[in-house]
Amino acid sequence: MTPPGTRPTPVILVLGAEYRQAMVDVLSQRYSVDYEIIAPSTMEEIIEVLTDLKTGSRPVALAACEFFAEGEKATHLLAKFQKFMPSARRLVYVPVERFRGSVAVMRESLAEGRLDLYLMLPQGPRDEEFHTAISETLSDWAQSVNPSEIDGTRIIADGPSPDLSRIRDFLDRMGMPNTVHAPDSPAGIEVLALAGSGAELPVLHAPNGEQPLSRPTNADLGAALYGRPTDIGEDAICDLVIVGAGPAGLGAAVYAASEGLDTLIIDQGPIGGQAGTSSMIRNYLGFPRGISGMRLAQRARSQAVRFGARFLAGQEVTGLRIAEGPDGCHVVELGAAAVRGRTVLIATGVDYRRLGVERLESLVGRGVNYGAAASTSQEVKHKDVYVVGGGNSAGQAAVHLSRFAKHVTILVRRERLAATMSNYLIREIEGNPRITIRPRTVVTDGGGEGHLEWLTLRDVDSEADERVDAAGLYLLLGAQPTCHWLPQEVARDDRGFVLSGADTPWQSWQGGRPPEPYATTVPGIYVAGDIRCGSMKRVASASGEGAGVVPLVHTFLAPDAG
């Protein structure tokens, strides 16, 4: 492995006039060990420093600019240097006497995506609120821009592939640092020797020193973290089995486990579901600076584990056997294995629809991606990429990719984004010079020699085709239910979404009353989140629905209580 000390030290750039040195002093006390703090004093010196940093491939983690009382706006100054440091997080620091007058200007800049945060200059030696904001911002930068900064799991691969993309996405979203090495590198030679002559690439070697895994499946990766279904025990009966570990499943897990229910969460992929791929969620309650879907999922997972919930990751559910009799248990099938639960929550969410273009499907993992895995960002540096989709996940992907790519084009079939995307994202996209929206456009073809190189775009109205160069295609094509494993007793609509409450067929109603909200047509089986017919398709609403299921579970398990 490459020694960590040989990597270039990231830079914190401080711009300003009368308060520049005060900001340098504050940052140096906490961050000078791991970051080089540079504070040029003139415009010429700023340009010289940025040119040297770019030439030497020195990453700028944070660019902090003083809120000037007069003259050029700080956000305009930061925008001028964006080409030198596109991935840097942008901060405006405000002296206390100017704070009140800055709020309206800064709020507008944040809304338009020209700024990541603004903070009042600390008034004392230990302003922990200030340093919490700085630490979280640097952590977000390191995770999305420079994840290999931490030596962790080693992956030996001979180039991009669908397997490599899948493995890296799984590890990243589970919070496991990883680095890819070539087979002929020192790390590659060492790991392949341990793996043996029959090992297939990619080969994964965890830092715990166990035997390397040859071309591991998601089940192999999940088992290495949480064990296998057989570890649950044949005689074990859970109070609540949750299928799906997205926001709905995690919301239910936290509340159920905290209230003493024996809770098991199963997901066929990494923890977090589709929301776990979101680069930045800015409208989630309690996170004023925003939080990535991956971070949100990791925190929720840790919270659930703290209360005693158990997880099975990378395990695909293949069937559900409904309980026989009021005292029976539902059986969730996982291939040859199975787990039992008194109640079951269906929270599998939705998956992205396939594009259906054969040549592009053959390049998945080689420039073509379903979703927006953070691990692919470095592959599109200084290149043109395209994002297909008009929902929040597509908007978040475009904003994130714009920190790396030369240019990002969003392709949507509709005339505009307002019907499907949150206003805050639309404003941020419209204010980003690296992002273009191309309405009424679809992808009809594409190709390349072993990796995506070009796309054919068609205007929906004129049917005219245009061939464009493209190094990356990110497909976020909307909702496709993921509950094919459910028995017919669990009613669904004609698109496959699970019916609940008053939406269920009248035949399932008791005494003229529909089932409880989130209750399906089978007693003891509930649904929450995007898979539920009529759901809002937002992270906050999904987690709320998951939490809302828990009182219904309590009532079902103890109908005479209270």
C-alpha positions in Angstrom: 0.0 0.0 0.0 1.0 3.6 -0.7 2.1 5.1 2.6 -0.4 7.8 3.6 2.4 10.3 4.2 3.2 10.4 0.4 -0.1 11.8 -0.5 -0.3 15.6 -1.1 -1.5 17.5 1.9 -4.9 19.1 1.2 -5.1 22.9 1.5 -7.4 25.3 3.3 -7.4 28.6 1.4 -8.2 31.8 3.3 -9.1 35.0 1.5 -9.8 38.3 3.1 -8.5 41.7 4.2 -8.8 43.0 7.8 -10.0 39.7 9.3 -7.9 37.3 7.2 -5.3 36.7 9.9 -7.9 36.2 12.6 -9.4 33.4 10.5 -6.0 31.9 9.8 -5.3 31.9 13.6 -8.6 30.1 14.4 -8.1 27.5 11.7 -4.5 26.9 12.5 -5.2 25.9 16.1 -7.3 23.0 15.0 -6.5 22.0 11.4 -2.8 22.8 10.7 -1.7 19.2 11.5 -3.7 17.7 8.6 -4.2 20.7 6.3 -1.9 23.4 4.9 -3.5 26.7 5.5 -2.6 29.3 2.9 -3.6 32.9 3.0 -2.5 35.0 0.0 -2.9 38.8 0.5 -3.2 40.2 -3.0 -5.1 39.2 -6.1 -1.9 38.4 -8.0 -0.7 36.2 -5.1 -4.1 34.4 -5.0 -3.9 33.5 -8.7 -0.2 32.4 -8.4 -1.0 30.2 -5.5 -4.1 28.6 -7.2 -2.1 28.0 -10.4 0.7 26.3 -8.4 -1.8 24.2 -6.5 -3.5 23.0 -9.7 -0.2 22.4 -11.5 1.0 20.3 -8.6 -2.4 18.5 -8.2 -2.7 19.8 -4.6 -6.4 19.6 -3.6 -8.1 22.6 -2.1 -10.5 21.2 0.6 -12.0 24.5 1.8 -11.9 28.0 0.4 -12.9 30.6 3.0 -13.5 34.2 2.0 -14.3 37.2 4.2 -17.6 39.0 3.9 -16.4 42.4 2.7 -18.1 45.5 4.0 -17.6 47.2 0.6 -16.4 46.2 -2.8 -16.6 42.8 -4.5 -18.9 40.2 -3.0 -17.2 37.2 -1.4 -19.4 34.8 -3.4 -18.3 36.5 -6.7 -14.7 36.2 -5.7 -15.0 32.5 -4.9 -16.8 32.0 -8.2 -13.9 33.6 -10.1 -11.5 30.9 -8.8 -13.9 28.0 -9.2 -12.1 26.6 -12.2 -9.0 26.2 -10.1 -10.7 24.4 -7.3 -14.1 23.0 -8.5 -14.4 20.4 -5.7 -13.5 22.7 -2.8 -16.2 23.6 -0.3 -16.9 27.3 -0.3 -17.3 29.2 3.0 -17.9 32.9 3.7 -16.9 34.0 7.2 -18.5 37.1 8.6 -17.3 39.4 11.4 -19.9 39.7 14.1 -20.6 43.4 13.4 -21.5 42.6 9.8 -23.5 39.5 10.5 -27.0 41.1 10.5 -26.4 42.8 7.2 -25.1 39.7 5.6 -27.9 37.3 6.3 -30.2 38.1 3.3 -27.3 38.1 0.8 -25.9 34.8 2.2 -29.3 33.1 2.3 -29.7 33.9 -1.4 -26.2 32.6 -2.3 -26.9 29.3 -0.4 -30.2 28.8 -2.2 -28.6 29.3 -5.6 -25.7 26.9 -4.8 -23.0 29.5 -5.0 -22.0 28.8 -1.4 -21.8 25.8 0.9 -21.9 27.6 4.2 -21.4 30.9 5.9 -20.3 31.3 9.5 -19.7 34.0 12.0 -16.1 34.5 12.9 -15.6 32.9 16.4 -15.7 35.3 19.3 -13.8 33.0 21.8 -11.1 30.4 21.9 -13.4 27.4 21.8 -16.4 28.1 19.5 -17.4 24.5 19.1 -20.4 25.3 16.9 -18.1 26.9 14.5 -15.7 24.0 14.5 -18.4 21.4 14.2 -19.5 23.1 11.0 -15.9 23.2 9.7 -15.3 19.6 10.6 -18.5 18.3 9.0 -17.7 20.3 5.8 -14.1 18.9 5.7 -15.5 15.4 6.4 -18.0 15.7 3.5 -15.2 16.9 1.2 -12.9 14.0 2.1 -15.6 11.4 1.7 -16.8 12.6 -1.7 -13.5 13.8 -3.2 -10.7 12.0 -1.5 -12.1 8.7 0.0 -8.8 6.9 -0.5 -7.2 9.2 2.1 -7.8 6.5 4.7 -6.2 3.1 4.0 -8.7 0.4 4.4 -10.0 -2.4 2.3 -7.8 -3.2 -0.7 -9.5 -4.1 -4.0 -7.3 -5.6 -6.8 -8.8 -5.0 -10.2 -7.5 -4.6 -13.7 -9.8 -1.8 -14.8 -13.4 -0.6 -14.6 -16.1 -3.3 -14.6 -19.7 -3.8 -13.4 -18.3 -6.0 -10.5 -15.8 -3.3 -9.4 -18.5 -0.6 -9.5 -20.9 -2.7 -7.5 -18.2 -3.6 -4.8 -17.0 -0.1 -4.4 -20.5 1.3 -4.1 -21.4 -1.3 -1.5 -18.3 -0.6 0.6 -18.6 3.2 0.2 -22.2 3.2 1.4 -21.4 0.9 4.3 -18.7 3.4 5.4 -15.8 1.2 4.6 -12.8 3.1 3.1 -11.3 1.3 0.1 -8.6 1.7 -2.5 -8.2 0.1 -5.9 -4.8 -1.4 -6.8 -3.6 -2.9 -10.1 -2.7 -6.6 -10.1 1.0 -5.8 -10.8 1.3 -3.1 -8.0 3.0 -4.1 -4.7 -0.4 -4.3 -3.0 -1.8 -6.3 -5.9 1.0 -8.8 -5.8 0.7 -9.2 -2.1 -3.1 -9.7 -2.0 -3.2 -12.1 -5.0 -0.5 -14.2 -3.4 -2.7 -14.6 -0.4 -5.8 -15.3 -2.5 -4.2 -18.1 -4.5 -3.9 -19.0 -8.1 -7.6 -19.5 -8.8 -8.8 -16.1 -7.7 -10.9 -14.1 -10.0 -10.7 -10.3 -10.2 -11.8 -8.1 -8.5 -10.2 -9.5 -5.3 -11.0 -7.9 -2.0 -8.8 -7.9 1.1 -10.2 -6.4 4.3 -7.8 -4.8 6.9 -8.8 -7.5 9.4 -6.3 -9.9 7.7 -8.9 -12.6 6.8 -8.6 -14.6 3.6 -9.1 -12.4 0.5 -12.5 -12.6 -1.2 -12.5 -13.5 -4.9 -15.1 -11.6 -7.0 -17.4 -11.3 -3.9 -21.1 -11.1 -4.2 -23.2 -8.6 -2.2 -24.1 -11.6 0.1 -20.4 -12.2 0.7 -19.8 -8.5 1.4 -22.8 -8.3 3.8 -21.8 -11.5 5.5 -18.4 -10.2 6.3 -20.0 -7.3 8.1 -23.2 -8.7 9.7 -23.1 -12.4 9.2 -25.5 -14.7 7.3 -29.2 -15.6 7.8 -28.2 -18.8 9.5 -26.6 -16.8 12.3 -30.1 -15.7 13.4 -30.9 -19.2 14.6 -33.6 -21.6 13.4 -35.8 -21.2 16.4 -35.5 -17.4 16.6 -38.8 -15.5 16.1 -38.4 -11.7 15.7 -41.1 -9.3 16.7 -40.6 -7.3 13.5 -38.8 -8.3 10.3 -38.1 -5.2 8.1 -37.4 -5.9 4.4 -35.6 -2.9 3.0 -33.0 -0.7 4.7 -33.8 2.7 3.1 -35.3 5.6 5.1 -38.6 3.9 5.8 -36.9 0.7 7.0 -34.4 2.5 9.1 -37.0 4.8 10.6 -39.0 1.8 11.7 -35.9 0.0 13.0 -34.8 2.9 15.2 -38.3 3.3 16.8 -39.1 -0.4 17.0 -35.7 -1.3 18.6 -35.8 1.7 21.0 -39.2 0.4 22.3 -37.9 -3.0 23.0 -39.1 -4.9 19.9 -36.8 -7.7 18.6 -36.1 -6.1 15.2 -34.3 -7.5 12.2 -33.6 -5.5 9.0 -32.8 -7.2 5.7 -31.6 -5.6 2.5 -30.3 -7.0 -0.8 -27.8 -4.2 -1.1 -25.9 -1.9 1.3 -27.8 -0.1 4.1 -29.5 3.1 2.9 -31.5 2.0 -0.2 -31.8 4.4 -3.1 -31.6 7.4 -0.8 -28.1 6.2 0.2 -26.8 7.3 -3.2 -28.0 10.9 -2.8 -24.9 13.1 -2.7 -26.5 15.8 -0.6 -30.0 16.1 0.9 -30.6 19.8 1.9 -34.2 19.7 3.0 -34.1 17.1 5.7 -35.2 18.3 9.1 -32.4 19.1 11.5 -29.5 19.3 9.0 -29.2 23.0 8.0 -26.0 22.4 6.1 -27.4 19.3 4.4 -26.3 15.7 4.7 -25.5 13.0 2.1 -27.8 10.1 1.9 -24.9 7.8 2.7 -24.1 9.7 5.9 -27.8 9.8 6.9 -28.1 6.0 6.5 -24.9 5.3 8.4 -26.1 7.4 11.3 -29.5 5.8 11.3 -27.9 2.3 11.2 -25.7 3.1 14.1 -28.7 4.4 16.0 -30.7 1.3 15.4 -27.8 -1.0 16.3 -27.3 1.0 19.6 -30.9 0.0 20.5 -30.4 -3.6 19.7 -31.6 -4.0 16.1 -29.9 -6.6 13.9 -29.0 -6.3 10.2 -28.5 -8.6 7.3 -27.0 -6.7 4.3 -26.6 -8.1 0.8 -29.2 -10.7 1.3 -32.0 -11.0 -1.3 -35.5 -11.8 -0.1 -37.0 -14.4 -2.4 -40.4 -15.1 -0.9 -42.8 -14.6 1.9 -44.9 -17.4 3.5 -47.9 -16.0 5.3 -48.6 -17.1 8.9 -51.2 -19.8 9.3 -53.5 -19.0 12.1 -53.6 -16.0 14.5 -50.6 -17.3 16.5 -48.4 -18.2 13.6 -45.4 -16.5 12.2 -44.6 -15.1 8.8 -41.6 -16.6 7.1 -39.3 -14.4 5.1 -37.4 -16.6 2.6 -33.8 -15.8 1.7 -32.9 -18.5 -0.9 -32.2 -21.7 1.0 -32.4 -19.9 4.4 -35.3 -18.2 6.1 -36.1 -16.0 9.1 -39.4 -15.8 11.0 -41.3 -12.8 12.3 -44.5 -12.1 14.1 -44.9 -9.0 11.9 -43.2 -7.9 8.7 -42.7 -4.4 7.2 -42.3 -4.1 3.4 -40.0 -1.2 2.9 -38.1 -2.2 -0.2 -38.6 1.1 -2.0 -38.2 1.3 -5.7 -35.5 0.8 -8.3 -34.5 2.7 -11.4 -36.1 1.7 -14.6 -33.8 0.3 -17.3 -33.1 2.4 -20.3 -33.4 -0.6 -22.6 -30.7 0.4 -25.1 -28.6 -2.8 -25.7 -25.3 -1.2 -26.4 -25.5 1.0 -23.4 -26.6 -1.8 -21.1 -23.4 -3.6 -22.1 -21.4 -0.6 -20.8 -22.9 -0.6 -17.3 -20.0 -0.2 -14.9 -17.9 1.3 -17.7 -19.2 4.8 -17.9 -22.9 3.9 -17.8 -24.4 3.9 -14.3 -27.8 3.3 -12.8 -27.9 5.7 -9.9 -25.0 8.0 -8.9 -22.4 6.1 -7.0 -20.0 8.5 -5.4 -17.1 6.1 -6.2 -17.5 7.0 -9.9 -17.0 10.8 -9.5 -13.2 10.6 -10.0 -13.6 8.8 -13.3 -15.3 11.7 -15.0 -12.9 14.5 -14.0 -12.7 17.2 -16.7 -15.1 15.2 -18.9 -18.6 15.7 -20.3 -21.3 13.7 -18.5 -25.1 13.3 -18.9 -27.7 12.7 -16.2 -31.1 11.3 -17.3 -34.0 12.0 -14.9 -36.1 14.8 -13.5 -36.4 13.9 -9.9 -34.5 15.1 -6.8 -32.0 12.2 -7.1 -31.1 13.3 -10.6 -30.7 16.9 -9.5 -28.5 16.0 -6.5 -26.4 13.8 -8.8 -25.9 16.6 -11.3 -24.8 19.1 -8.6 -22.4 16.6 -7.1 -20.9 15.6 -10.5 -20.4 19.3 -11.4 -17.6 19.4 -8.8 -15.6 17.0 -11.0 -16.9 16.9 -14.6 -16.1 19.5 -17.2 -19.8 19.9 -17.8 -23.0 18.1 -16.8 -26.2 18.0 -18.9 -29.5 16.9 -17.4 -31.8 15.2 -20.0 -35.5 15.2 -19.2 -38.5 14.2 -21.3 -40.7 16.9 -19.8 -40.7 20.6 -20.7 -39.4 21.6 -17.3 -38.3 20.3 -13.9 -40.8 22.0 -11.6 -43.3 19.1 -11.6 -40.8 16.5 -10.3 -37.9 18.3 -8.6 -37.8 20.4 -5.4 -37.5 24.2 -5.9 -34.2 24.4 -3.9 -32.5 22.0 -6.3 -33.8 23.8 -9.4 -32.5 27.1 -8.1 -29.1 25.5 -7.4 -28.9 23.9 -10.8 -29.9 27.1 -12.6 -27.2 29.0 -10.8 -24.5 26.5 -11.6 -22.5 27.3 -14.8 -21.3 23.7 -15.1 -24.9 22.3 -15.5 -27.2 22.6 -18.5 -30.8 21.4 -18.6 -31.9 19.9 -21.9 -35.7 19.4 -21.9 -37.7 17.1 -24.3 -34.6 15.0 -25.0 -34.0 11.2 -24.7 -31.1 8.9 -25.1 -31.5 6.5 -28.0 -28.0 5.0 -28.6 -24.4 5.1 -27.4 -21.2 3.2 -27.4 -17.4 3.1 -27.1 -14.5 0.8 -27.1 -14.7 -0.9 -23.7 -16.0 2.3 -22.1 -18.7 4.9 -22.9 -17.4 7.4 -25.4 -20.5 8.8 -27.2 -24.3 9.1 -27.0 -27.1 9.7 -29.5 -29.7 12.2 -28.2 -33.1 12.6 -29.8 -35.3 15.7 -29.6 -38.8 14.4 -28.6 -40.7 17.0 -30.7 -38.6 17.1 -33.9 -37.2 13.6 -33.7 -33.9 15.0 -34.8 -30.8 13.0 -33.6 -27.5 14.4 -32.4 -24.3 12.5 -31.5 -22.3 13.9 -28.6 -19.1 12.9 -26.8 -19.8 11.5 -23.3 -17.6 9.9 -20.7 -20.4 9.3 -18.2 -24.1 8.5 -18.3 -26.1 8.5 -15.0 -29.6 7.0 -15.3 -32.1 7.9 -12.7 -35.2 7.0 -14.5 -37.9 6.9 -11.8 -39.8 4.4 -9.8 -40.1 0.6 -10.5 -41.5 -1.5 -7.6 -39.2 -4.1 -6.0 -41.6 -6.5 -4.5 -41.9 -9.4 -7.0 -41.3 -11.8 -4.1 -44.6 -11.0 -2.4 -47.5 -13.5 -2.5 -50.7 -12.6 -4.2 -52.5 -12.2 -0.8 -50.7 -8.9 -0.4 -52.7 -6.6 -2.7 -51.0 -4.3 -5.2 -52.1 -1.8 -7.7 -51.7 -2.3 -11.5 -48.2 -0.9 -11.4 -47.0 -3.2 -8.6 -47.1 -0.8 -5.6 -48.4 -2.2 -2.4 -51.9 -1.1 -1.3 -52.6 -0.1 2.4 -55.3 1.4 4.6 -58.3 2.8 2.7 -56.7 2.0 -0.6 -57.0 -1.8 -0.1 -59.8 -3.7 -1.8 -63.1 -3.6 0.2 -63.0 -7.4 0.6 -60.2 -7.0 3.1 -62.1 -4.5 5.2 -63.5 -5.6 8.6 -66.9 -4.5 9.7 -67.0 -1.9 6.9 -63.8 -0.3 8.1 -60.5 -0.4 6.1 -57.2 -1.6 7.6 -55.1 0.8 9.6 -52.8 3.2 7.7 -49.7 1.3 6.5 -51.5 -2.1 7.1 -51.8 -4.3 4.0 -54.5 -6.9 3.2 -52.7 -9.5 5.3 -52.8 -9.1 9.1 -49.4 -8.4 10.6 -47.8 -7.3 7.3 -47.3 -3.5 6.8 -45.8 -1.3 4.1 -44.0 2.1 4.3 -42.0 4.3 2.0 -41.8 4.5 -1.8 -43.1 1.0 -2.3 -46.5 2.0 -0.8 -49.1 3.1 -3.3 -49.7 6.9 -2.9 -46.5 7.6 -0.9 -44.9 11.0 -1.3 -41.5 9.7 -2.6 -39.4 11.9 -0.2 -36.8 10.8 2.4 -38.5 12.6 5.3 -41.9 11.2 4.5 -40.5 7.7 4.1 -38.7 7.8 7.5 -41.9 9.2 9.1 -44.0 6.4 7.6 -41.6 3.8 8.9 -41.8 5.2 12.4 -45.6 5.4 12.1 -45.8 1.6 11.6 -44.3 0.8 15.0 -47.5 1.7 17.0 -49.5 -0.6 14.7 -47.0 -3.4 15.4 -47.4 -2.9 19.1 -51.2 -3.1 18.8 -51.0 -6.2 16.7 -48.6 -8.0 19.1 -50.6 -7.0 22.2 -54.2 -6.3 21.0 -55.6 -6.2 24.6 -53.0 -3.8 26.0 -54.3 -0.4 27.0 
